[in-house]
Amino acid sequence: MTMSAGTPFQFLDQDLLLLPQKAIYWKQEKALIAADVHFGKVGHFRKAGIAIPRNMEQDDLAVLSDLIYEYQPEKIYFLGDLFHSDMNNDWDWFVLWRSQFPKVEIILIKGNHDIISDRHYTDLGVILHKELAIGPFLMLHHPLPDATKKADNGYVLCGHIHPGVSLVGRGRQSVTLPCFAFGKNQAILPSFGKFTGKVAILSHKTDRIFGVLKDKVIPIG
């Protein structure tokens, strides 16, 4: 299956492909990077009696599977909030998905929602970190507390805030798109999960912002 084309972005001497599936393919590392998947969020709400379609979780897993088939990554880096909350029935879907790709190394940078016991992850061969420096990048879940200051171990790739960019048309109609936001010291990735919101972020003129449409990623400004 051939998927929508990504937008090439050379950054810090690395070849990145910004994907409309709201992930990054990092060519030098043969790795996918995604933030804020929030598996289990559907099950969490259904458990509370809120009617959410079951197939939303499976849709996110199907997109991940398609990305693996398309780009053949050796690794996937999840920048936190892989699973939304406590254990629920959606975990079984994740276990089944993991069993289909046993050779792909899965690395999770733990986020504030990743509260399931570490043992459940390690039993599936998922490698856990609080943060991880690799190449020119430092992978975190939370953005830097002060984005004007550099992190010691590299340029930060993170998630957590589900960034969006607001666009206003000539008729004053507006839309907020998920976005990749590359600032001076950190890049914030859009949330991968479909069942997540987005928050319009403030950006500086020097930032590189890429809006995510259904089938492409476009530079903004």
N, C-alpha and C positions, 0 to 999 in steps of 0.2 A: 504493500500500500504506500503510495507517494503522498506525503502530507503537504500542507501549505508551506511555502518557502519562508525561511527565516531571513532576518536582516543581518548581514555581516557587519561586525563592529570590531575593529582592531584597537585594543586597549592595553596599555602597559606591555606592549610587545606580545600580546596574546591574541589569538584569533577566536573571537566569540561569535556565536550565532544566536541572535535574539529571536525567540520563537513565538508565534502567535498563540501557542498553547501555554504561554506565560512561564516559560522555562528558558534556560540558556544551555546551548551545547558549547563546551570548551574543547576546542580541537586538540590542543597540545596534550591535554590530560585524557582525551577520549571519554569525557564525562558530561553527564547532564547535571544541572543545578536547578533546584526548585525550592520554593519557600511556601510555607503555610498551606499545606495540602488539606489539613483538618479532616482526615479520614475519621469516621465515627461520629461526625457532627449530626448526620442524618439520624443515625441510631440513637444518639443522645436526645434529640428532640422527639423522636417517635416514642422513646421510653417515657418521656414526660407527657405523652398523650397528644402531641402536636402532629397533625397530619402532614408529613413530608413524603414525597414520592421515594420509594426505596431505591430506584435505579440511579439516583444522583450519585451515590457512592461508586456504583459499578461504572458509571460513565467516566469518573476521574481515573479509575484503575485502567479502563480501556484506553484512555488517552495516553497514560504512562506506558502501557504495553505497546501502543502504536509508535511512540517515540523511540522505544528500545528497538523495535524491529527496523525502524527507519535509519537510526543513527548508530546502532550497534555499540553503545557505550560499554566501557569496562567498569564504570563506576557511576553511581548516582549520589550526589550530595543533597541532602534535605536540610534546609536552613531553618529548622525548628517547626514546631506545631505540626508534626506528621500525623499524630492521632489526636483528636480534639479533647478527649476527656477520659473518664473512667472506661474500663473494659465494657464493651457491649457486643451485640451480635455482628456488628460490622467488622470486628477484628477477624472473624473467620474468613471474610472475603479477602482481607489483607494477607492472611496466612496462605490462602489458595493462590493469590497473585504472586507472592514471594516464591512459592514452590515452582512456578513456571520459569523463573529466571535465576536459578541457583548460582550461576557463574558470574552474575553481575554483583559487584561489591556495593553494598548499601551503607552509606555513612550518614548518621543523623547528628546534627548539631542541636542539642536538646533546647526546646523552647518552653515557655511558661505553661503551655497546654500539655506538654509531654509528661504526664503524671503516672502513666502505667509503669509498673515495676520494670526495672532494667532487664530483669531475667527474661521477660517475654520477648524483648527485642533480641537479646543475645542468643536465645534459643533459635531464632530465625537467622542468625548470622549477621545481624545488623550491628555495625560498629558505632559506639556512642562517644560523643565528645561534648564538652561545654563550649569549646572553640577550637578552631583548627587553622593553622597557618600552612599554606601550600602555594608554592610559586610566589607571585607577587601579592597574593590575596590572603586576608584573614577572614575566615568564615565564622559568622556570629548569627544569633537569632535577633537580638535587639540591636537597633541602631546605636551609634555612639551617643553618649549623653551630651557631648558637645561636639557637633560636627565640624567646628572650626579647628579642632585639634586632631592631629594624626594619631592613629593607633600605632603602637610600638612595632607590631609584627607584620604590618602590611596594609594594603588598601582593603577596606572592609566590604564584604558582600554580606547582606543581611536581609531580613524580611520584617515580620511582626506587624507593621502598620498598614499593610494592604494598600499601597499607594495608588492614587489616581490623579489624572490631570484633567482639568475642566476646560472645555473649549466652548466659545461663544460665537454663534453665527451672526451674519449681518442682520437677521431678523430678531436678534436677541434670544434665539433659541439656544439652549445649552445642553451639553452632554459631558459626562465624566467617564473617561476611559481608564481602564487599568494601565499602569505604565511601569517601565523600567526607569529609575531615576539615578543617574550617575553624577554625583557631586564631586567636590574636590577631594574628599577623604573617604567616601563610602558610596556604594551603590545599594539602593533598596529595590528588591525584586517584587513584582506583583504577586498576589496570592494565587497559587496554582488551583486551589479547590474552587469548584463552581458554586458551592454553597457558602460563599464568603462575601462580605461587602468590600467596599473600597472607600478610601478617604482622600479627598483632594488635598494635595500637599503644596506647601509654599516652596518655590524654587528660586535659585539665584540665576542671574544672566549667564554665568559661566557653567551652569549645570547642563548636562546632556540628557534630555528627556525623550523617551520613545513611547508613543502611545500604542496600545494593543487593540487592533481591530480583529474581526472574526478570522480573517485569513492572511493578515500581514501585520508587520510592526513598522510604524512610521515615525521618523524624527519630528519632534515638535519644536517650532521656533528656530 
